[in-house]
Amino acid sequence: MQITPLTGALGAEIQGIDLKSLDSETSRQIEHAFAEYLVLVFRDQDLTPADLMTLTHHFGGPGETPYLEGLPDYPDVVPVIKEAKEKSQHSFGAGWHTDFTFQEHPPARTLLYAVDTPPTGGDTLYANQYDAYDALSEGMKSSLDGLMAIHSAVRSYGPKATLKDHMEHMTITNDAKEPQTRLHPVVRRHPVTDKPALWVNPTYTIRFKDMTEEESNTLLHYLNALIISPSHTCRVKWRPGTLTMWDNRCTQHCATSDYRGHRREMWRTTTAGEIPSAYTKDC
């Protein structure tokens, strides 16, 4: 197995393995690389939806996927499709976020497999939330210690959300009423590495506990801007047969929408996660 880092911040390409033929030693090496690089890119894979589900079970089992319709025979495999002639320039997943942080048990990881890709464009960007936390001053770290934030699906899937109007070839449903909110720590302890990571995002983090949105906006904007600083990021260029797996417990990601006039089809699954636990400096 050959590992080539993408940047100094995060991400690595893995070559020399077939994901349909994983043995225990290869799986151990993948898990070690996953903990170190957070985003793993596997090239030249030949996967069916059944293969993708086998991998999803191998890496922890599928998580819950609300609002998005999966394949008829594989409901946990969500086709992310944008046809060449679609009117909207927006792509699903555009805008920095961490997947489904509005859930009580947000996904541990996401697996995304490229079926059809444009000749250029359609890349996905990733940001390291460990590094963002480490970049904070000691005073700011102390201020965030124990702070909790409210997460909600309202902006993407609430009654007035317009995301589904831009996705002509995906089936997306909205909540009929205001969606339930979840309370999560602003600084999260990773359950595998025990490292602290900033755990907010501009899509699903609405405000801090016991504060208004207006009061929360300035600090949230600062933290989210810090997370996606160029020195904390990497970029994955897709081609058919690429599978990328990333850690939702310590990263944000963002799809680009720069391939108008070209088709892009991806298959997406998530693995089940745990209730996020807070990191405190005294731990």
Helices and strands as residue ranges (DSSP letters): E 2-5, E 12-15, H 24-37, E 39-42, H 49-58, E 78-82, E 109-116, E 124-128, H 129-134, H 138-144, E 148-151, H 154-157, H 163-166, E 182-185, E 187-189, E 196-198, E 205-208, H 213-227, G 230-232, E 233-236, E 243-247, E 251-255, E 264-271, E 277-278
